[in-house]
Amino acid sequence: MFINGFQNLVQPTDTFSLVEAFSLSGTFENIENGERLMTSDGFGSFVVNFGTGSAYNPNQVVISNYLAIPEASAAGLAIGSLLAGLFLRGRLRCSINQGC
């Protein structure tokens, strides 16, 4: 979860080492190494790397490659604008060609 608007500052190139140990073993219930995990607040997701096969130090839990999720209202506005544009384009074509 982000605090103080940090979700607006994180870049896809940022990398965060959350845990470093002498040795890591085991797995997480909700994620495998190299998979993408949503943030609990829904603002975005990170790729999580840890253990054997990690793209980083296998003794670290690292999150990287942040992907922001657009706000639902912004996505709705974009889709609505696109549909309105298509509707108006069709009406304009109809009125020019046939007076529909």
N, C-alpha and C positions, 0 to 999 in steps of 0.2 A: 504494500500500500504506500502511495506517495503522500508526502506532507508538504505544506507550504507551497503548493504549485510546482513541485519538482518535476512532475510529469511534463511540464512545458519546457524544461531545460535539458532533459535526457536526449542524447543523440544516438542514432543507430550504431555509431562507431564506438560508443562508450562501453567499457568492460568493468565489471565489478567483481572482485574476489570476496565472497561472503564468508568462507571458512577455509582455513589452511591448517593441516594437521601433519603429523609425522607419517601417518598412514590412514587411508580411508578404505573402508570396506562396506559392503551392503548396498542397498538400493533405497529409493524413496517409493512410497506407495502410489504417488500421483504423477510421477515423471521418470522417464528413462534418460540416460545420457544422450545429449544432442537434440532433445525434443524441445518444443516451444511450450512455455507455461504462461497463462494469463495472470496478470496482477490481480490481487483480491478486490481492488476497486474498479476493475474493468477498463482502466485507461489505456492498457496496452499489454504487450507480452514480451518475454525474453527467451532466448535460447539458453538452456541450462546444461552445463558441462561439468562432469565429475568422474572420478575413478578411472579404471582401465578403459582406454579408447577415447578419453577426453581430448579435445583439441588444445587443451591447456594442461598445466601441471596436474597429474592425476591425483595429487594429494590436496587439491583445492576444489571448492564448489564455486563455479564462476557463472555469472549471468552476463549475456552480451546480446548484440544484435536486436536492440529494442525496436519494437514495431508499435507505433501509436495506433489506437483504434479511434476513428473519427466519432465525434459525438453523434448520437442518434438524430438530434435536431438538425445538425449540419448535413448529415447524409440525407435526411428527409427533404430538406430544402433543396439540395442538389438534384435529387430525383424528381421532385415536384417541378423544378425549373425546366428540367429536360423534357418532361411530359408536356408541360405547357408550351414549350417551344415547338415540339412535334405537332401538337394540336393546332397551334396557330399557323404553322407552315402548311399543314394540310388544308386548312380553311382558306388561306390565301391562294393556294394553287387552285382550289375549287372555284373561288370567286373570279379569278382571272380567266380560267378556261371556260366555265359554263354558267356562272352566276348562281351557283348552288345556294 
